[in-house]
C-alpha cells in the first residue's frame, strides 16, 4: 500500500496563492476606493452595498467584503485596472511593496517532494544548522524583495528561499551569502523575474535543524562540516572539513551521494 505524503499547510498556502488568480480585496481596498473616486463611481457603488456611506472617505472605513456584492462587471473592471495599472506603477516606483505575484511565476503546479535536496546560501550558515531557520517573512503577499526588508520584519520567522540542488543557478548563490546549508524539504518551485532564476519558497520553521547540513566557506573552497551541535563536532575541523572543493557542484553532489554514510556526523 502506498503511503500518501502529507505536506505542510504553510507551503500549500503559497501554492494556492499562486494558483488563485483573484486579488485579495482586503489588501487592495485603498486602491479600490481611489479607483472609485477617480472614475466617479461612488453613487453606483453605494447602490449595491446596502450600507449607508456618506462620502468617499467613509468608504475607506467599511468592511472590504462588500466588494463582492457589486456587479461582476465592476469587479472585473477594477481587477483589470489593478493588474494593468496599479501593479506596474508599484513595480516601477515601490517594487518592495508590490505583491508577491508581481515578482514570481509558478514553475510547477504541485509542491516539491519533501525528499528534495535544497540549498540555501547565507553568511550565517552555522547558526542556521545549529538553530534552524529562525528568520523569515510570514506574509505571503510580501515575498517579492525580502532582501530589502529589515531584520526586525524577519525576526519572527516565516518563508525563506533556496535552490534545488541540481539547479544550474546554484553557482550564483554566493550573492546571498558566502556559505550554505543543505536539507531535504518540500516547497513551491517558482521563477523570480527580477533575479532571473528559479527559486524554491519554503516555510523555514518546519525544517528540522537536526537534519540541516552545514557547508563552510574555507578560503576558495566549500567544506562540508560536522553538525555544529553534534558530539563528533571538531574531529575534522583541522583538515577544514569532511569534504572540500572549490567547485560548489562537487560539494553538493558529494552531500547528496554520501550523506547517509556520514549521517552520524553531519546530523544530530
C-alpha positions in Angstrom: 0.0 0.0 0.0 1.3 3.4 -1.0 1.5 5.9 1.9 0.2 9.4 0.9 2.6 12.2 1.7 1.4 14.9 4.0 2.6 18.4 3.0 2.7 21.4 5.3 -0.2 23.7 5.3 2.1 26.7 5.0 3.7 25.5 1.8 0.3 24.6 0.4 -0.9 28.1 1.2 1.8 29.6 -1.0 1.0 27.2 -3.8 -2.7 28.1 -3.6 -1.7 31.8 -3.6 0.0 31.4 -7.0 -2.8 29.3 -8.4 -5.6 31.7 -7.3 -5.9 34.5 -9.9 -8.3 36.5 -7.7 -7.0 39.6 -5.9 -7.3 39.8 -2.1 -9.6 42.8 -1.9 -8.6 43.4 1.8 -5.1 44.1 0.7 -6.0 46.5 -2.1 -9.1 48.2 -0.6 -7.3 51.6 -0.6 -6.6 51.3 -4.3 -10.2 50.3 -5.0 -11.5 53.4 -3.2 -9.1 55.6 -5.1 -10.3 54.0 -8.4 -13.9 54.6 -7.4 -13.2 58.2 -6.7 -11.2 58.8 -9.9 -14.0 57.3 -12.1 -16.9 58.9 -10.3 -18.4 55.6 -9.3 -19.3 56.4 -5.8 -23.0 56.6 -6.3 -23.0 53.5 -8.4 -21.1 51.6 -5.7 -23.4 52.7 -2.8 -26.4 51.4 -4.6 -25.2 47.9 -4.3 -23.6 47.5 -0.9 -26.6 48.0 1.4 -24.6 50.2 3.8 -25.1 53.9 4.4 -21.9 55.6 3.2 -21.8 59.4 3.4 -18.8 60.1 1.3 -15.8 58.7 -0.4 -13.7 59.0 2.8 -16.2 56.9 4.7 -15.9 54.2 2.1 -12.3 53.7 3.2 -13.6 52.6 6.7 -16.2 49.9 5.8 -15.6 46.2 5.5 -14.0 45.4 2.1 -16.1 42.2 1.8 -18.9 44.4 0.4 -16.9 44.4 -2.8 -18.4 41.0 -3.6 -21.9 42.5 -3.6 -21.0 44.6 -6.6 -21.9 43.6 -10.1 -19.4 41.3 -11.8 -18.5 43.8 -14.4 -17.4 46.3 -11.8 -15.3 43.7 -10.0 -13.7 42.7 -13.3 -13.0 46.3 -14.3 -11.2 47.0 -11.1 -9.2 43.8 -11.2 -8.1 44.7 -14.7 -7.2 48.2 -13.6 -5.2 46.8 -10.6 -3.2 44.3 -12.7 -2.6 46.6 -15.7 -2.1 50.0 -14.0 -1.5 49.7 -10.2 1.0 46.8 -10.2 3.2 48.1 -13.0 3.3 51.5 -11.2 4.3 49.8 -7.9 7.0 47.8 -9.6 8.4 51.0 -11.1 8.2 53.2 -8.0 8.0 50.9 -5.0 8.9 47.4 -6.0 9.2 46.1 -2.5 5.6 47.0 -1.9 4.3 45.1 -4.9 2.6 41.8 -4.2 4.5 38.5 -4.4 2.6 37.5 -7.6 4.2 40.5 -9.4 7.7 39.2 -8.8 7.2 35.4 -9.2 5.6 33.0 -11.5 4.8 29.3 -10.7 7.1 26.7 -12.3 5.1 23.6 -11.5 1.5 23.1 -10.3 2.4 20.9 -7.3 4.7 21.0 -4.3 8.1 19.5 -4.5 8.6 16.1 -3.0 9.6 16.6 0.7 12.8 14.5 0.0 14.0 17.1 -2.5 17.5 18.4 -1.7 17.6 22.2 -1.3 20.5 24.6 -1.0 20.2 27.9 1.0 23.1 30.4 0.9 23.8 32.6 3.9 26.5 34.4 5.9 25.1 32.6 8.9 25.1 29.0 7.8 26.5 27.7 11.0 23.7 29.4 13.1 21.0 28.0 10.8 22.4 24.5 11.2 22.6 24.9 14.9 19.2 26.6 15.5 17.1 26.2 12.3 15.6 28.9 10.2 14.7 31.5 12.9 14.3 34.4 10.4 11.9 34.8 7.5 8.9 36.6 6.2 5.5 35.3 7.3 3.3 37.4 4.9 2.8 35.6 1.6 2.0 38.9 -0.1 5.4 40.3 0.7 7.9 37.8 -0.6 9.0 39.6 -3.7 12.0 41.5 -2.4 12.8 40.3 1.1 16.4 41.3 0.9 15.2 44.9 1.1 13.4 44.3 4.4 14.9 44.9 7.8 15.8 42.1 10.3 13.0 43.4 12.6 10.4 42.2 10.0 12.1 38.8 9.7 12.7 38.1 13.4 9.6 36.0 14.0 10.3 33.5 11.2 8.5 32.6 8.1 9.2 31.8 4.4 12.7 31.5 3.0 14.3 30.8 -0.3 16.5 28.1 -1.7 17.8 26.5 -4.9 17.1 22.9 -5.9 20.4 21.0 -5.6 20.5 20.3 -9.3 19.8 24.0 -10.3 22.5 25.5 -12.6 22.0 28.8 -10.8 23.5 27.5 -7.6 26.8 28.9 -8.8 25.3 32.4 -8.3 24.2 31.6 -4.7 27.2 33.4 -3.1 25.4 36.7 -3.8 23.1 35.7 -0.9 25.9 34.6 1.4 29.4 33.1 1.5 28.4 29.7 2.9 25.3 27.5 2.6 23.3 24.8 4.2 21.6 21.7 2.6 18.5 19.9 3.7 15.6 17.9 2.3 12.2 19.6 2.2 9.1 20.4 0.2 8.5 23.8 -1.2 7.0 25.8 -4.1 9.1 25.9 -7.3 8.9 29.4 -8.8 10.7 31.8 -11.2 11.7 35.2 -9.9 11.6 37.8 -12.6 14.0 40.3 -11.0 16.7 37.7 -10.1 16.1 35.9 -13.4 16.4 32.5 -11.8 14.3 29.6 -10.4 13.8 29.7 -6.6 12.1 27.4 -4.1 9.9 29.1 -1.5 9.7 27.0 1.7 8.4 27.6 5.3 11.6 27.8 7.4 10.3 26.9 10.9 9.2 23.5 9.6 12.7 22.4 8.6 14.3 20.2 11.3 17.6 21.8 12.4 18.9 18.4 13.3 18.9 17.4 9.7 20.5 20.6 8.3 24.0 20.1 6.8 26.4 22.9 7.2 28.8 23.8 4.4 31.5 26.3 5.4 33.5 28.7 3.3 37.2 28.0 3.6 39.2 30.5 1.6 38.4 29.5 -2.0 36.8 26.2 -1.1 33.5 25.0 0.3 33.8 22.4 3.1 31.2 20.0 4.4 31.3 20.3 8.2 30.1 18.1 11.1 26.8 19.4 12.6 27.7 22.3 15.0 25.8 20.6 17.9 27.0 17.0 17.1 29.2 15.2 19.6 31.5 14.5 16.7 31.9 18.2 16.1 35.6 19.1 15.8 37.1 15.9 14.6 37.5 17.1 11.1 37.9 20.9 11.6 41.7 20.8 11.5 41.6 19.5 7.9 39.0 22.1 7.0 36.0 19.7 6.8 34.9 16.2 5.9 34.9 17.0 2.1 36.2 20.2 0.5 36.2 21.5 -3.1 36.4 24.8 -4.9 33.5 23.6 -7.1 30.2 24.1 -5.4 28.6 21.5 -7.6 31.1 18.9 -6.5 30.3 19.7 -2.8 26.5 19.5 -3.4 26.9 16.2 -5.3 29.1 14.7 -2.6 26.4 15.6 0.1 23.5 14.1 -1.9 25.5 10.9 -2.6 27.2 10.4 0.8 25.0 12.0 3.5 23.7 8.6 4.7 27.2 7.2 5.2 28.2 10.3 7.2 24.8 10.9 8.8 26.0 10.4 12.4 28.5 13.2 11.9 26.6 15.6 9.6 23.3 15.5 11.5 22.0 15.0 15.1 
